[in-house]
Amino acid sequence: MEELIVMGVGAHPDDLEILCGGTLARYADLGHKVFMAHLLNGDKGHYEIDSQELAGVRKTEADEAGRIIGAEVVSLDLPDGELFSDLETRKLVMDLIREARPDVIITHAPGDYCSDHTVTSELVCSASFFSAAPLFRTRKEAHDKIPPVFFMDTVAGMGFLPAQYVDISQTFQKKMEMVRQHRSQLKWLKDHDNIDMLELAETTARFRGFQCGVQYAEGFRQYEVWAREVAMRLLP
């Protein structure tokens, strides 16, 4: 496979690590350029830290996670719970895509549990299409292609049936180390939801691996619409 530019777009700073971190690590190990983008700054996820401080903490955690695989981490820095599929936000996402110029994008599945996730999915699908339209003018120059989009697994795999799998057995430990960088969220999810996110991430990866005959895997579905299909496998 020729060198690709791969862009993961999650809602919050830890979503990509939890849901497709092993796949992004595989891309990086194979020499592809990886961008890890999040639209929101994660400022609502804590009992003890206020929003302004928490946003800074979560940026640091995201940067640390990205460094593990040599990814470039970018953000729109929007507040949690305030993401809408409107024209202004679409243009912001278009500029993220136009700046990175990806060959492939990974983002949330349309049916995930949180509106931040589902709106991110909608924005990425629309913005990635119009990012290749030169007359749709934003601050950045138009992309030269409409990139294929893959939907990553939902949290705990709820309502998601993968169509493709990526064997992450060799990058599973990198994935878990990336998740561990999000210390504030490991505490928040335990305090707020009584969930051990490390255990959830491992259990999901084992289950997806069992489905496709490997130790650990991540599951995906392609956004199957006209102008997005290519005659090659893009997942690693």
Secondary structure, 3 states (H helix, E strand, C coil): CCCCEEEEEECCCCHHHHHHHHHHHHHHHCCCEEEEEEEECCCCCCCCCCHHHHHHHHHHHHHHHHHHHCCEEEEEEECCCCCCCCHHHHHHHHHHHHHHCCCEEEECCCCCCCHHHHHHHHHHHHHHHHCCCCCCCCCCCCCCCCCCEEEECCHHHCCCCCCEEEECCCCHHHHHHHHHCCHHHHHHHHHHHCCCHHHHHHHHHHHHHHHHCCCCEEEEEECCCCCCCCCCCCCC
